[in-house]
Amino acid sequence: MSKSIYKIMAIMMALTAIVNTGCEKLIEIDPPVNQVTTDLVFASDKLATSARSALFSTLSQTSTQNNNITLYSSLQADDLLYLGTAAGFQELNNNTYSNVSTSHPTVFAEWYTVIYRANAIILGLQNTSGTSDAIKKQYTAEAKFVRAYCYFNLINEFGDVPLVLVTDPNITAFQARETTANVYNQIIADLTDAKANLLSDYSATSGDRIGVNKFTAAALLARVYMFTNNYAAAESNASEVIASSQYSLIPKASIAAGLFIKNSTESIWQTPPPVAATNQYTNEATTFIPSTLTTLSTYNYRIDPRLIQLFLTTDQRRISWMASTTFSGETYSYPFKYKYRTQALAVAAGITEYQIVMRLAEQYLIRAEARARMGMNLSGSLNDLNTIQNRAGATLSTSTDAATLINDIALENRKEFFCEQAYRWYNLKRTGQADAVLSAIKTSYTPKSKLFPIPQAAIDANYNLTQNPGY
């Protein structure tokens, strides 16, 4: 990252601004615009709260988090087909990204923007005496969680990346890429610390699940441990989340309207609508639901028919989480997990939808897979898998053979989390299936397609940054 980028970020941190999530003003100080006065930013619990609110609002307001992590990865994998003509989306659909594409440079920059804010809070709280011990402990843990979440996405999208843990541009401007293994070590350290120091409920955000707690950290740890092949730790952390009384699966009869809403009991972590605190709809709904159902040209994205064929016609996920229209005898289906593409429609329905980043169903499938891969408690693995299948009204698996269970769990992940965050794309790469699966259906796919290229602008600004192979 260049010095100029960090200077701009510093200005952003110092300016007084209104946070769109309904939180308090960002940072109510007026230092010179070319520096951040840390002592003033964290001079009181109130000001520290403003900085912390800005961290979460920055995350929810990025196009990467509120829309593109789902959209881009669904096109890169095999969930969605792009029907339009825009070159950037055709690149994603065909896995033919260029060094100067308009899509992935924004992803790279936005994750680092959030990381900068997290680092500023971690270091600022560490170096000030103006905040209470309780606030310092909670907000540091929250910032470490957010930093870990951003780095998890960065390495799964770009591979080795600079591991930026400070805010001084004299240090960060020319950092080289760090190995993915070492970035994972930092992610695990941040999440372990966050889990130990976060509250056990959502009282820090008045009960709203836009905040994070120790179980949110445990849930992300469970995912990270799956990606680093530490299956015992993945099972342990997933079990902690499942055992918590705060979470329960939304029953089959309610998954159409009761799951992807504000504070659903299945939600472990959500982000609010990015535009304004009063908004009740998500950017994903606006993206995926056509503006009119009577004109094919308004259908930019279509669920791959090969995915739809994996579902029984009686599967509630196919019934409730997909919608479709027929043109000239051909059916076009689109994601319908979020139902309201405009504020007016959400208000008329009396529903508020928040984007779900993490939910309980994942923890059941993580625990099921971890047990199967360890070859231990295969009956427990089957029970966890059946819990998700039964909720959907799908055919229940019966095998207690580890290899068969792993395949069945992968299929269930495929169906449960289609067009949701980056589940399918990341899991294809984690399990080593991406090349075989995608090369069979995309003639333009090549092994280098598993990673975005490092943005050329970042390389131009930092002579220590190297490019991913093949670009």
C-alpha positions as CSV (number, residue, x, y, z in Angstrom):
1,M,0.0,0.0,0.0
2,S,1.4,3.4,-0.9
3,K,2.0,6.3,1.5
4,S,-0.7,8.3,-0.2
5,I,-3.3,5.7,0.4
6,Y,-2.6,5.7,4.1
7,K,-2.6,9.4,4.2
8,I,-6.0,9.5,2.8
9,M,-7.1,6.9,5.3
10,A,-5.7,9.0,8.1
11,I,-7.7,12.0,6.9
12,M,-10.8,9.8,6.9
13,M,-10.1,8.8,10.5
14,A,-9.7,12.4,11.6
15,L,-12.6,14.0,9.9
16,T,-15.9,14.5,11.7
17,A,-18.5,12.4,9.9
18,I,-21.9,10.9,10.4
19,V,-21.9,7.1,10.5
20,N,-24.7,5.7,8.4
21,T,-25.6,2.9,10.7
22,G,-27.2,5.1,13.2
23,C,-24.2,5.2,15.5
24,E,-22.7,8.4,16.9
25,K,-20.5,10.8,14.9
26,L,-17.3,9.3,13.8
27,I,-14.5,11.2,15.6
28,E,-15.5,14.5,17.1
29,I,-12.1,16.2,16.8
30,D,-10.6,18.7,14.5
31,P,-6.9,18.0,14.2
32,P,-4.9,19.0,11.1
33,V,-6.2,17.0,8.2
34,N,-2.9,15.4,7.5
35,Q,-2.6,13.5,10.8
36,V,-4.6,11.6,13.3
37,T,-4.2,12.7,16.9
38,T,-4.4,9.4,18.7
39,D,-4.6,10.9,22.2
40,L,-7.6,12.8,21.2
41,V,-9.3,10.1,19.3
42,F,-9.2,7.8,22.3
43,A,-9.5,10.4,25.0
44,S,-12.7,9.0,26.4
45,D,-15.0,6.0,26.1
46,K,-17.4,8.0,24.0
47,L,-14.8,8.9,21.4
48,A,-13.5,5.4,21.4
49,T,-17.0,4.2,20.8
50,S,-17.3,6.5,17.8
51,A,-14.1,5.1,16.3
52,R,-15.3,1.5,16.9
53,S,-18.6,2.4,15.3
54,A,-16.8,3.7,12.3
55,L,-14.9,0.5,11.9
56,F,-18.1,-1.6,11.6
57,S,-19.8,0.9,9.4
58,T,-16.8,1.1,7.1
59,L,-17.0,-2.7,6.7
60,S,-20.7,-2.7,6.0
61,Q,-20.5,0.2,3.6
62,T,-17.8,-1.4,1.4
63,S,-19.2,-2.8,-1.9
64,T,-17.0,-5.8,-1.3
65,Q,-18.8,-6.8,1.9
66,N,-22.3,-5.7,1.3
67,N,-22.6,-7.2,-2.2
68,N,-19.5,-8.2,-4.1
69,I,-18.1,-11.0,-1.9
70,T,-21.3,-12.9,-2.8
71,L,-21.6,-11.7,-6.4
72,Y,-18.0,-12.1,-7.5
73,S,-17.5,-15.5,-5.9
74,S,-20.8,-16.9,-7.2
75,L,-19.7,-16.0,-10.7
76,Q,-16.1,-17.3,-10.2
77,A,-17.5,-20.6,-8.9
78,D,-20.5,-22.4,-10.4
79,D,-23.5,-20.8,-8.7
80,L,-24.3,-18.0,-11.1
81,L,-24.2,-17.3,-14.8
82,Y,-23.8,-13.7,-16.0
83,L,-26.2,-12.7,-18.8
84,G,-25.0,-9.2,-19.5
85,T,-22.2,-7.7,-21.5
86,A,-20.1,-5.7,-19.0
87,A,-16.4,-6.8,-19.5
88,G,-15.6,-6.9,-15.7
89,F,-18.4,-9.4,-15.0
90,Q,-17.6,-11.5,-18.0
91,E,-14.1,-11.8,-16.6
92,L,-15.5,-13.0,-13.3
93,N,-17.9,-15.4,-15.0
94,N,-15.1,-16.8,-17.2
95,N,-12.3,-16.7,-14.6
96,T,-10.2,-14.6,-16.9
97,Y,-9.2,-11.6,-14.7
98,S,-6.7,-9.1,-16.0
99,N,-4.2,-7.1,-14.1
100,V,-6.1,-3.9,-14.6
101,S,-9.6,-5.3,-14.1
102,T,-12.2,-3.0,-12.5
103,S,-13.4,-5.6,-10.0
104,H,-10.6,-7.1,-7.9
105,P,-8.6,-3.9,-7.3
106,T,-11.5,-2.6,-5.3
107,V,-11.7,-5.8,-3.3
108,F,-8.0,-5.5,-2.4
109,A,-8.2,-1.9,-1.5
110,E,-11.5,-2.1,0.5
111,W,-10.3,-5.0,2.7
112,Y,-7.1,-3.0,3.5
113,T,-9.2,0.1,4.3
114,V,-11.0,-1.8,7.0
115,I,-7.8,-3.4,8.2
116,Y,-6.3,0.1,8.6
117,R,-9.2,1.2,10.8
118,A,-8.9,-2.0,12.9
119,N,-5.1,-1.4,13.3
120,A,-5.7,2.2,14.3
121,I,-8.1,1.1,17.1
122,I,-5.9,-1.7,18.3
123,L,-2.8,0.6,18.5
124,G,-4.7,3.6,19.7
125,L,-6.3,1.8,22.6
126,Q,-3.0,0.2,23.5
127,N,-1.3,3.6,23.7
128,T,-3.9,5.7,25.6
129,S,-5.0,6.0,29.2
130,G,-8.2,7.9,28.3
131,T,-10.5,4.9,28.0
132,S,-11.8,2.5,30.6
133,D,-10.3,-1.0,30.9
134,A,-13.6,-2.6,30.0
135,I,-13.9,-0.5,26.8
136,K,-10.3,-1.1,25.9
137,K,-10.7,-4.8,26.3
138,Q,-13.9,-5.1,24.3
139,Y,-13.0,-2.8,21.4
140,T,-9.5,-4.2,21.0
141,A,-11.0,-7.7,20.8
142,E,-13.6,-6.5,18.3
143,A,-11.0,-4.9,16.1
144,K,-8.9,-8.0,16.1
145,F,-11.9,-10.0,15.0
146,V,-12.6,-7.7,12.1
147,R,-8.9,-7.7,11.1
148,A,-8.9,-11.5,11.1
149,Y,-12.0,-11.6,9.0
150,C,-10.6,-9.3,6.4
151,Y,-7.3,-11.2,6.2
152,F,-9.1,-14.5,5.9
153,N,-10.9,-13.1,2.8
154,L,-7.7,-11.5,1.4
155,I,-5.7,-14.6,1.4
156,N,-8.5,-16.7,-0.1
157,E,-8.9,-14.2,-2.9
158,F,-5.2,-13.2,-3.5
159,G,-3.0,-15.7,-1.8
160,D,0.1,-14.3,-0.1
161,V,-0.5,-10.6,0.8
162,P,1.2,-8.0,2.9
163,L,0.5,-8.5,6.6
164,V,-0.1,-5.0,7.8
165,L,-0.4,-4.6,11.6
166,V,0.5,-1.0,12.0
167,T,-0.6,2.4,10.6
168,D,2.7,4.1,10.0
169,P,3.1,4.5,6.3
170,N,6.9,4.6,6.6
171,I,6.6,1.0,7.6
172,T,3.7,-0.2,5.5
173,A,4.3,1.6,2.2
174,F,6.8,-1.0,0.9
175,Q,5.8,-4.2,2.8
176,A,6.4,-7.4,0.8
177,R,3.9,-10.2,0.6
178,E,3.7,-12.5,3.6
179,T,3.1,-16.3,3.3
180,T,-0.4,-17.5,3.6
181,A,0.7,-19.8,6.4
182,N,2.0,-16.8,8.4
183,V,-1.1,-14.8,7.7
184,Y,-3.2,-17.7,9.0
185,N,-1.1,-17.7,12.1
186,Q,-1.9,-14.1,12.7
187,I,-5.6,-14.7,12.0
188,I,-5.7,-17.5,14.6
189,A,-3.8,-15.4,17.1
190,D,-6.3,-12.5,16.6
191,L,-9.3,-14.7,16.9
192,T,-8.0,-16.6,19.9
193,D,-7.4,-13.3,21.7
194,A,-10.8,-12.0,20.6
195,K,-12.6,-15.1,21.8
196,A,-10.9,-14.8,25.2
197,N,-11.9,-11.1,25.7
198,L,-15.2,-10.5,23.9
199,L,-18.5,-10.6,25.8
200,S,-20.5,-13.8,25.6
201,D,-23.7,-12.0,24.3
202,Y,-24.7,-9.1,22.1
203,S,-25.2,-6.5,24.8
204,A,-22.3,-4.4,23.4
205,T,-24.7,-3.6,20.5
206,S,-27.9,-3.6,22.5
207,G,-28.8,-7.1,21.4
208,D,-28.3,-6.5,17.7
209,R,-26.3,-9.2,15.9
210,I,-24.3,-6.6,14.0
211,G,-21.9,-6.9,16.9
212,V,-19.5,-9.7,17.6
213,N,-19.1,-11.8,20.7
214,K,-17.0,-14.7,21.9
215,F,-19.1,-17.2,19.9
216,T,-18.7,-15.1,16.7
217,A,-15.0,-15.5,17.2
218,A,-15.3,-19.2,17.9
219,A,-17.4,-19.6,14.7
220,L,-14.8,-17.9,12.6
221,L,-12.1,-19.9,14.3
222,A,-13.9,-23.1,13.4
223,R,-13.9,-22.0,9.8
224,V,-10.3,-21.0,9.8
225,Y,-9.2,-24.3,11.5
226,M,-11.0,-26.2,8.7
227,F,-9.0,-24.3,6.1
228,T,-5.8,-25.1,8.0
229,N,-6.7,-28.8,8.5
230,N,-6.8,-28.6,12.3
231,Y,-10.0,-30.6,12.5
232,A,-10.0,-31.2,16.2
233,A,-9.9,-27.4,16.9
234,A,-12.6,-26.9,14.2
235,E,-14.8,-29.4,15.9
236,S,-14.2,-28.0,19.4
237,N,-15.0,-24.4,18.4
238,A,-18.1,-25.3,16.3
239,S,-19.4,-27.3,19.3
240,E,-19.1,-24.3,21.5
241,V,-21.2,-22.3,19.1
242,I,-23.8,-25.0,18.7
243,A,-24.1,-25.5,22.5
244,S,-24.7,-21.8,23.1
245,S,-28.3,-21.0,24.0
246,Q,-28.2,-17.8,21.9
247,Y,-28.5,-19.7,18.6
248,S,-31.0,-22.1,17.0
249,L,-31.8,-23.2,13.5
250,I,-34.8,-21.5,11.9
251,P,-37.3,-24.3,11.4
252,K,-38.3,-25.6,8.0
253,A,-41.6,-23.9,8.0
254,S,-40.0,-20.5,8.6
255,I,-36.9,-20.5,6.4
256,A,-38.7,-18.6,3.6
257,A,-39.2,-15.4,5.6
258,G,-37.7,-16.0,9.0
259,L,-34.0,-16.7,8.3
260,F,-32.4,-13.8,6.4
261,I,-33.8,-11.1,8.6
262,K,-32.5,-8.8,11.3
263,N,-31.5,-10.7,14.4
264,S,-32.8,-14.1,13.3
265,T,-31.8,-16.8,15.9
266,E,-29.7,-18.5,13.3
267,S,-27.5,-15.4,12.7
268,I,-24.1,-15.4,14.4
269,W,-23.0,-12.2,12.7
270,Q,-24.8,-9.8,10.4
271,T,-24.1,-6.5,8.8
272,P,-26.8,-3.8,8.5
273,P,-27.9,-2.1,5.3
274,P,-25.0,0.1,4.1
275,V,-26.9,3.2,3.0
276,A,-28.8,4.4,6.0
277,A,-29.8,3.1,9.4
278,T,-33.4,3.2,8.5
279,N,-33.0,1.0,5.5
280,Q,-34.7,-2.4,5.6
281,Y,-33.3,-4.1,2.5
282,T,-30.0,-5.5,1.3
283,N,-27.8,-4.6,-1.6
284,E,-27.7,-8.3,-2.5
285,A,-31.5,-8.3,-3.1
286,T,-31.2,-5.2,-5.3
287,T,-28.5,-7.0,-7.3
288,F,-30.1,-10.4,-7.7
289,I,-33.8,-9.7,-8.0
290,P,-34.7,-8.3,-11.5
291,S,-36.3,-4.8,-11.5
292,T,-39.1,-6.3,-13.6
293,L,-40.0,-9.9,-14.0
294,T,-41.5,-9.5,-17.4
295,T,-38.4,-8.5,-19.3
296,L,-35.5,-10.9,-19.8
297,S,-33.1,-8.0,-20.3
298,T,-33.4,-7.1,-16.6
299,Y,-32.0,-10.5,-15.6
300,N,-28.3,-9.9,-15.2
301,Y,-27.7,-13.1,-13.2
302,R,-29.1,-16.6,-13.5
303,I,-28.6,-19.5,-11.1
304,D,-26.8,-22.2,-13.0
305,P,-29.4,-24.8,-14.0
306,R,-26.9,-27.6,-13.1
307,L,-27.0,-26.3,-9.5
308,I,-30.8,-26.4,-9.4
309,Q,-30.9,-30.0,-10.6
310,L,-29.1,-31.0,-7.4
311,F,-32.2,-30.1,-5.3
312,L,-35.3,-32.2,-4.9
313,T,-38.4,-30.3,-6.1
314,T,-39.6,-30.5,-2.5
315,D,-36.4,-29.1,-0.9
316,Q,-37.5,-26.0,0.9
317,R,-34.3,-24.2,-0.1
318,R,-35.2,-24.6,-3.8
319,I,-38.8,-23.5,-3.0
320,S,-38.0,-20.6,-0.7
321,W,-34.5,-19.4,-1.7
322,M,-34.9,-19.3,-5.5
323,A,-37.4,-17.5,-7.7
324,S,-37.9,-17.8,-11.4
325,T,-39.7,-16.7,-14.5
326,T,-40.1,-18.5,-17.8
327,F,-39.3,-16.8,-21.2
328,S,-39.9,-18.6,-24.5
329,G,-40.3,-21.9,-22.6
330,E,-37.0,-21.6,-20.7
331,T,-36.9,-21.0,-16.9
332,Y,-34.6,-18.4,-15.5
333,S,-34.0,-18.6,-11.7
334,Y,-32.3,-16.0,-9.5
335,P,-31.3,-16.0,-5.8
336,F,-34.1,-15.1,-3.5
337,K,-32.7,-15.5,0.0
338,Y,-33.3,-11.8,0.5
339,K,-36.8,-10.9,-0.7
340,Y,-37.0,-7.1,-1.0
341,R,-35.0,-5.1,-3.5
342,T,-36.3,-1.7,-2.5
343,Q,-37.0,0.1,0.7
344,A,-40.7,0.6,-0.2
345,L,-41.2,-3.2,-0.7
346,A,-39.5,-4.0,2.7
347,V,-41.5,-1.3,4.5
348,A,-44.8,-2.6,2.9
349,A,-44.0,-6.1,4.1
350,G,-43.0,-4.9,7.6
351,I,-39.7,-6.8,7.3
352,T,-36.1,-5.7,8.0
353,E,-33.4,-7.8,6.3
354,Y,-29.8,-7.7,7.3
355,Q,-27.0,-9.4,5.4
356,I,-26.0,-12.6,7.2
357,V,-22.2,-13.1,7.3
358,M,-22.1,-16.1,9.5
359,R,-24.9,-18.4,10.6
360,L,-25.4,-21.6,12.7
361,A,-26.0,-24.0,9.8
362,E,-22.3,-23.6,8.9
363,Q,-21.2,-24.7,12.3
364,Y,-23.2,-28.0,12.1
365,L,-21.6,-28.8,8.7
366,I,-18.1,-27.8,9.9
367,R,-18.4,-30.1,12.9
368,A,-19.8,-32.9,10.7
369,E,-16.9,-32.6,8.3
370,A,-14.3,-32.3,11.0
371,R,-15.5,-35.5,12.6
372,A,-15.6,-37.3,9.3
373,R,-12.1,-36.2,8.4
374,M,-10.8,-37.3,11.7
375,G,-12.6,-40.7,11.3
376,M,-14.0,-40.2,14.8
377,N,-17.6,-40.0,16.0
378,L,-19.0,-40.7,12.6
379,S,-22.5,-41.2,14.0
380,G,-22.2,-37.6,15.4
381,S,-21.1,-36.4,12.0
382,L,-24.1,-38.1,10.4
383,N,-26.4,-36.5,13.0
384,D,-25.1,-33.0,12.3
385,L,-25.5,-33.5,8.5
386,N,-29.0,-34.9,9.0
387,T,-29.9,-31.9,11.1
388,I,-29.3,-29.6,8.1
389,Q,-30.9,-32.0,5.6
390,N,-34.0,-32.5,7.8
391,R,-34.5,-28.7,8.2
392,A,-34.5,-28.4,4.4
393,G,-36.8,-31.3,3.8
394,A,-34.0,-33.1,1.8
395,T,-33.3,-36.8,1.7
396,L,-31.4,-37.8,4.8
397,S,-27.9,-39.4,4.4
398,T,-27.5,-42.8,6.0
399,S,-23.8,-43.6,5.5
400,T,-21.3,-43.8,8.4
401,D,-18.4,-44.3,6.0
402,A,-16.0,-41.4,6.4
403,A,-15.3,-40.8,2.7
404,T,-19.0,-41.0,1.8
405,L,-19.9,-38.6,4.6
406,I,-17.3,-36.1,3.4
407,N,-18.8,-36.1,-0.1
408,D,-22.4,-35.8,1.3
409,I,-21.3,-32.9,3.5
410,A,-19.7,-31.1,0.6
411,L,-22.9,-31.5,-1.4
412,E,-25.0,-30.2,1.5
413,N,-22.6,-27.2,1.8
414,R,-23.2,-26.6,-1.9
415,K,-26.9,-26.5,-1.5
416,E,-27.2,-24.8,1.8
417,F,-24.9,-21.8,1.0
418,F,-25.4,-21.2,-2.7
419,C,-25.0,-17.5,-3.6
420,E,-24.1,-16.7,0.0
421,Q,-20.9,-14.9,0.9
422,A,-18.0,-16.9,-0.7
423,Y,-18.8,-20.4,0.7
424,R,-18.8,-22.3,-2.6
425,W,-15.8,-20.6,-4.1
426,Y,-13.6,-20.9,-1.0
427,N,-14.6,-24.5,-0.3
428,L,-13.8,-25.5,-3.9
429,K,-10.3,-24.2,-3.4
430,R,-9.9,-25.5,0.2
431,T,-10.8,-29.1,-0.9
432,G,-8.7,-29.1,-4.0
433,Q,-11.7,-29.4,-6.3
434,A,-11.7,-26.1,-8.1
435,D,-9.6,-27.2,-11.1
436,A,-11.5,-30.3,-11.8
437,V,-14.9,-28.9,-11.3
438,L,-14.5,-25.6,-13.1
439,S,-12.4,-26.7,-16.0
440,A,-15.1,-29.2,-16.9
441,I,-17.7,-26.5,-17.3
442,K,-15.6,-23.4,-18.3
443,T,-13.3,-23.6,-21.3
444,S,-11.5,-20.4,-20.2
445,Y,-10.7,-21.6,-16.7
446,T,-7.1,-22.3,-15.9
447,P,-5.4,-23.2,-12.6
448,K,-4.2,-19.6,-12.1
449,S,-7.9,-18.6,-11.9
450,K,-8.1,-19.7,-8.3
451,L,-6.5,-16.3,-7.3
452,F,-7.0,-12.8,-8.4
453,P,-3.9,-11.0,-9.7
454,I,-2.4,-8.5,-7.3
455,P,-3.8,-5.1,-8.6
456,Q,-1.3,-3.5,-10.9
457,A,-1.7,-0.1,-9.2
458,A,-0.6,-1.6,-5.9
459,I,2.5,-3.2,-7.5
460,D,3.4,0.1,-9.2
461,A,3.2,1.9,-5.8
462,N,5.2,-0.8,-4.0
463,Y,8.3,-2.2,-5.6
464,N,8.4,-5.1,-3.1
465,L,5.0,-6.5,-4.2
466,T,5.2,-9.4,-6.6
467,Q,2.5,-10.7,-8.9
468,N,0.7,-14.0,-8.7
469,P,2.0,-16.7,-11.1
470,G,0.5,-16.5,-14.6
471,Y,-0.4,-12.8,-14.6
